[in-house]
Amino acid sequence: MIISVHSENPEVRKMKQVLDILQGGGVIVYPTDTVYALGCLANNKDGIARIHRIKGNDSHKQLMTIMSPDISVTAKLTTPIPNEVFKLMKRNVPGPFTFILNANSKVPKIVQSRRKTIGFRIPSNPIAMYLLNNIDDYLVSTSFKVDNQFFPDPIDIEDRVGKLVDVIVDGGVLETKLSSIVDCTASEPELIRAGDVPIE
């Protein structure tokens, strides 16, 4: 199923449909500020397993990212964030940046790395932000990339996985961008991958 949503002003009625699907254990495809992403609630083990199967991933190697509406929500799931890391995040969010932080006990183990870390994103996409501000759980995601290929057009996504997900949120054709990844778990933040937008 595809639900077409206004990219800048998501319609409440349509977004409630998507939220109901998420809360009911569904797997969705939705737009972010970089690419389309697969997502489900963080405690949805079956949903996470479905996402790994769709992407053809080994769940121990492919880490999920927790999408967050702001830094204060992120901080509830991490060990104390050092002041310099907090300042770095504050300068760059919301935006196309993934920050790897040390997870605390509130993060389901299924989405943690073996080092007990997890990536966090605070996106600027209005559709993604609507979801994040209106769910009771946390949204875990991974970019919709199958066979090493991104799919910026929801029609192509439906052709590829329409029967494997519960809904595709159509926010228009996206310009494919890479996010920057910054590992903030050591004494000094380390840029793991430089994305299309420079980090400040």
N, C-alpha and C positions, 0 to 999 in steps of 0.2 A: 504494500500500500504506500502511495505517495501522498503527503499532505503539503501542498504549496503554501508557503508562508511569506509574508512581506519581509524583505531582508532587513529593513530599517525599523519598521514598526510591526512586530509580530502580533497577529490577531489573537486575542485572549482565548476565544472559543477554540481555535485550532491548536493553540499551545496546550490547552487543558487536555485535549485528546492525546497529545504526545506524553504529557505528564502521567495520565492515567495508564498508558501503555508501560512507561518506565516503572511506575509504582506497582504494576501488576506482574513484574518480572520480565518485561520485554527487553529486546535488544533493538537499538535505533541507529540510524545513520543521520548525522546532523552536521550543519556547517560550523566551522570555526573561523578564526581570522587567518588561518593558513590553508587548510584543506578540509575536505569532508572527513568526519571521524565516526568510528563505531563506538557506541557507548552503552552502558547499563549501570545499574546501581552497584555500589561497592560491595554490598553483602550478597549479591546475586551470583552465587557460585556457578549455577547452570548457565547464566548469561555470559559470564566470563569465559567459560569453557566453549560456548558457542562462538564467541568472538575469535578465540584462538583457532577453532576449526575453520572458520570462514577465511582467515588469513593464512592458514596452513602453517601455524607457528608451533614451536615447542614452547609450552607455557612457562618453562623454567628459564628460557632465554629471552622471550619477548615480554618486556615489562609494560605494564599499563601506567597511564598517567592519571592523577586525580585532578579533575577540573574544579576550580574554586572561584567563588565570586569576589573574594578579596583576601588580603594577607591575614586578617584576623581569623578568618575561617581556616586558612591554611595552618596557622600556628596551633590550632587545636589538635592537629594530627601529627605534629612534629615535636622533637625535643626542642628546648629553647633555641630560638633563632639568634645567632650572634648579631650584634649591632651593625657591623659592617655589611653582613648579608642582608639584613633588613633594609638598610639604606639602598643597597644595590637593587633589591626587588622593588622598592618603592619608586625608584627612578624609572623602572622599565615596565611596570604593569599598570593597567592591563595591556597586553600585547603578545606578540608571537615569541614568547620565551618560556622555556621549561627549566625549572630550578629543581635540582636533585637535592633532597634534604633527608635528614635522619628521621625515620618514622618512629612514632611512639606506639604504645600498646593499643590505641584506638583504631589503628589502620589494620584492616583484615590481612592476615598473613598471605593470603592468596595473591595479593597485588604488591607485596613487598619483594625486594630483591633479596638474595641470600645475605647481603650485607645489612639488611633491615633498613634500606633506603627506598624512597619513592619519589617519582617526578611529579611536580605540581605546575599547572598552567592556570593563569588568570586571563582568559581571552577577552578580546574587545568586541567580538561579534554579538550583536543584539539578540539573536535567536539563542545562542549558547548561553548568554547571560540571563535571559529570561528563565531558561531551564534551571540554571544554577541557583537562582534566587527563589525558586518555587518548589524545590524538592526537599523532602525530609531527610534524605540520606545524602551520600556523596556520589558524584558521577565519575566513574572511571572510564577512560577512553584510550583509544589508539588510532592513529591515522588510518584512513581507509586506503590501504595500499595492498594490492593483490598482484602476485607475480611480478613484484618490483615495479608496479605501475600505479600512479595516482589516477583518480577518476573525478575530474572537476565538474562533470555534468551529471545531475541526478538521474537523467534518463539512462545514461550508460551504467550508473550504479544499479538501477532497477533491473536492467538486462542481465547484470552480472550476479546480483545476490538478492533480487526482489523476493524470492521465496524463502530465503534464509534469515531474513530480519523481519521484525514486526512492523516497522514503519520507516520510511525515508522522508526526512524533513527537507523539502525542496526550498532552499533559500537562494536559488539562482545558480548560474554557472560561476564557479570561483576561479580566481587567478591563483594557480598553484604556487605556494610559497613554503619555504622551509623555516621551521622555528629554530632559534638558537637554543642550545642545551648547555647549562652551566652547572657543574658539580660543586655544590656548596657544603660538602660533608667534611672536607679537610680544613686545615688552618687558613688556606687561601683559596678563594673560588677559582675554579679551572674551567675554561671554555672548552667543552667537549666537541661541539659542532657550531660553526658560525652559520647563522641563518641569513635570510635576505634582508633583515632589518638589523643594523648594528646595535650592539648592546652599549648602554651608556655607563 
